[in-house]
Amino acid sequence: MYGELITVKTMHERKAKMARLSDGFIAMPGGFGTLDELFESITWGQLGIHSKPVGLLNVNNYFSPLLQWVDLALAEGFVRPHHRSLIVTADEPAALIEKMMAYDPPAGLVQWLDLDEA
């Protein structure tokens, strides 16, 4: 769909549309908006709304502190071990795409919501 302009009314509608049309999600270094979209994609995977890969392009270790926080949340019991595998990472684009193509969603995810309800 490269080059197609899709107009929506709200940010939520934008994210839901992107989720429906995508084969996966890649976050590159960015700010709050990037983190918002990243964590919503991860959460939707956690909730079983989608089973698509969520990738972090960890250029110059930009996301390394964030990944350390995720591992801390795991160690403290705030993230379940099988949910940690929802995040695919690599520091080179080709390696990230390769990992995303091989992605196998964690077993045992229960769909809580339909994407149209989210």
Secondary structure, 3 states (H helix, E strand, C coil): CCCCCCCCCCHHHHHHHHHHHCCCEEECCCCHHHHHHHHHHHHHHHCCCCCCCEEEECHHHCCHHHHHHHHHHHHCCCCCHHHHCCEEEECCHHHHHHHHHCCCCCCCCCCCCCCCCC
